[in-house]
């Protein structure tokens, strides 16, 4: 049973240069995931790109006719799990971009601009060689073998930075003396709190006692029925 065939998505971007071939290139990414290397066919011609590859569920097939010629011998390719990445060198050195990727001006539904790699024509001067974007195709990020991976920074020179040399150490000793003369305050800068005077504590305790007395309700026990105070009984006996 043959697998269904489909045209893969293609992403592209470009650079141009009048002299440097590594900056006069076409970025091309053919999206064909999960195609084992033994199933991939890739052919480059001066004005054509042919690709074919099969996964377990479908076959990807693509034929491109380019706008202008490329330098096949100096172009690079890389097969990954997502598809094929190409860096195609333009044969003609020009400062201007190609107006389009394909020879025909008709829009291709599978073709997209690779915005991750695209720059405007007037913003490409400060970029490094485009061949560094292909694994094994250029210098890797960081420095060379002798740089330790830090872009060639000589850390031995950092000790010679200005600002520490020539510092008058006696000035630091003077600061220590000023700290000692100030009374040796602790690091937190908190002064000892003065203790409360005894008279203040006594006044406070007396005020609290007075307030408690005023708020307490008066307790008067009512006299029991039938009882007469001793004073009243004495007056009654004298009258008799």
C-alpha positions in Angstrom: 0.0 0.0 0.0 1.5 3.3 -1.1 1.6 6.3 1.2 -0.2 9.5 0.4 2.0 12.2 -1.1 2.0 15.8 0.0 4.0 19.0 -0.6 5.9 20.0 2.5 5.8 23.5 4.0 8.9 25.6 3.0 10.3 28.5 5.0 12.8 30.9 3.4 14.8 34.0 4.1 17.8 35.6 2.4 20.9 37.8 2.7 22.8 39.6 0.0 26.4 40.9 -0.4 28.6 42.2 -3.2 31.8 40.4 -2.2 31.3 37.9 0.7 29.8 34.7 -0.5 29.0 33.6 3.1 26.6 36.6 3.3 25.1 36.2 -0.1 22.8 33.3 0.7 19.3 31.8 0.8 18.0 30.1 3.9 15.6 27.2 3.1 13.8 24.9 5.5 11.8 22.0 4.2 9.4 20.8 6.9 9.2 17.0 6.6 9.2 15.5 10.1 10.1 11.9 11.0 11.7 11.0 7.7 14.6 8.6 8.2 17.8 9.4 6.3 17.6 6.4 4.1 14.3 7.6 2.7 15.4 11.1 1.8 16.3 12.2 -1.7 17.9 15.7 -2.0 19.3 17.1 -5.2 20.6 20.6 -5.8 21.0 22.0 -9.3 22.0 25.6 -10.3 18.3 26.6 -10.6 16.5 23.7 -9.0 15.9 22.0 -5.6 14.4 18.5 -5.5 13.4 16.8 -2.3 11.6 13.6 -1.4 11.2 11.8 1.9 8.8 9.4 3.6 7.7 9.0 7.1 5.5 6.1 8.4 2.3 7.9 7.4 3.0 10.0 4.3 5.5 10.9 1.6 6.8 14.4 1.1 7.8 15.6 -2.4 8.9 19.0 -3.6 10.5 20.5 -6.7 11.5 24.2 -6.7 12.6 26.2 -9.7 14.6 29.1 -8.3 14.5 32.8 -9.3 18.3 32.8 -10.1 21.3 30.4 -10.0 23.0 29.1 -6.9 26.5 27.8 -6.2 25.8 24.1 -5.7 29.3 23.2 -4.5 29.4 25.8 -1.8 25.9 25.3 -0.5 25.2 23.4 2.7 22.5 21.1 4.0 21.5 19.5 7.3 18.9 16.7 7.9 17.1 16.8 11.2 14.0 15.2 12.8 11.9 18.1 11.5 13.1 18.1 7.9 16.0 19.6 5.9 17.8 22.9 6.5 19.6 24.4 3.6 21.9 27.4 3.1 22.2 28.0 -0.6 24.8 30.4 -1.9 23.7 32.8 -4.6 25.9 32.6 -7.6 25.7 36.3 -8.5 27.1 38.8 -6.0 24.7 41.7 -5.6 23.7 44.0 -2.8 20.0 43.7 -3.7 17.8 41.0 -2.5 16.1 38.5 -4.9 12.6 39.9 -5.4 11.2 36.3 -4.7 12.4 32.8 -4.2 10.8 31.1 -7.2 11.1 31.8 -10.9 7.3 32.1 -11.3 5.7 35.1 -9.6 2.6 33.0 -8.9 2.0 32.6 -5.2 2.8 29.1 -3.8 0.5 28.0 -1.0 3.2 26.0 0.7 5.8 28.8 0.8 6.2 31.0 3.9 8.6 33.7 5.0 11.0 32.5 7.8 10.6 35.5 10.2 13.1 34.0 12.7 15.8 34.5 10.1 14.5 37.4 8.0 16.0 40.9 8.1 15.4 43.9 5.9 17.9 44.6 3.2 19.3 47.7 4.9 19.7 45.9 8.3 22.0 43.0 7.3 25.4 44.8 7.4 26.2 44.0 11.1 25.4 40.3 10.8 27.9 37.5 10.9 28.2 34.8 8.3 25.0 33.0 7.7 26.8 29.7 7.5 27.1 29.7 11.3 23.3 28.8 11.5 23.9 25.3 10.0 25.4 22.8 12.5 29.1 22.3 11.6 28.9 25.0 9.0 30.5 27.8 10.9 31.9 29.1 14.2 30.0 28.1 17.3 28.9 30.4 19.9 31.6 31.6 22.3 35.4 31.8 21.8 37.8 29.4 20.2 39.6 26.5 21.8 41.8 28.6 23.9 39.1 30.9 25.2 37.5 28.5 27.5 34.0 29.2 26.0 33.9 32.8 27.2 34.5 34.6 23.9 38.2 35.1 24.4 37.9 37.2 27.6 41.3 37.3 29.4 40.3 37.1 33.0 43.9 37.8 34.1 43.4 41.4 33.0 40.4 41.9 35.3 42.7 42.2 38.3 44.2 45.3 36.7 41.0 47.2 36.5 41.1 50.8 37.8 39.6 51.8 41.0 41.4 49.5 43.5 45.0 50.4 42.5 46.5 53.4 44.3 43.9 53.4 47.0 45.2 55.0 50.2 44.7 52.3 52.8 45.4 54.8 55.6 42.1 56.3 54.8 40.4 53.1 55.7 42.3 53.0 59.0 41.1 56.5 59.7 37.5 55.4 59.2 38.0 52.6 61.8 39.4 55.2 64.3 36.3 57.4 63.8 34.1 54.4 64.5 35.9 53.6 67.7 35.7 57.3 68.8 32.0 57.4 68.3 31.4 55.1 71.3 31.5 51.7 69.6 27.8 51.7 68.6 26.6 48.2 67.5 26.1 47.4 63.8 22.3 47.8 64.0 22.7 51.4 65.2 20.2 50.9 68.1 20.9 53.0 71.3 20.2 51.5 74.7 16.8 52.6 76.0 16.8 54.5 79.4 15.3 52.6 82.4 12.0 54.0 83.8 12.4 55.9 87.1 10.9 54.4 90.3 8.7 57.4 90.9 7.1 57.0 87.5 6.3 53.3 88.2 4.8 54.2 91.6 2.6 56.9 90.1 1.3 54.6 87.5 0.5 51.9 90.0 -1.4 54.4 92.3 -3.4 55.7 89.3 -4.5 52.2 88.4 -5.6 51.4 92.0 -7.7 54.6 92.2 -9.4 53.8 88.9 -10.3 50.3 90.1 -11.8 51.6 93.4 -14.0 54.2 91.6 -15.4 51.6 89.2 -16.2 49.0 91.8 -20.0 49.0 92.8 -20.9 49.8 96.4 -21.9 46.6 98.3 -24.5 47.2 101.0 -26.4 44.2 102.4 -30.1 44.9 103.0 -31.4 44.3 106.5 -33.5 41.2 107.2 -37.2 41.6 107.8 -38.1 41.7 111.5 -34.8 43.0 112.6 -34.3 46.4 114.2 -31.2 48.2 114.7 -29.9 48.3 118.3 -30.1 52.1 118.5 -33.9 52.1 117.8 -34.7 49.5 120.5 -32.9 51.6 123.1 -34.9 54.7 122.4 -38.2 52.8 122.6 -37.4 51.4 126.0 -36.6 54.8 127.5 -40.0 56.2 126.4 -41.8 53.4 128.1 
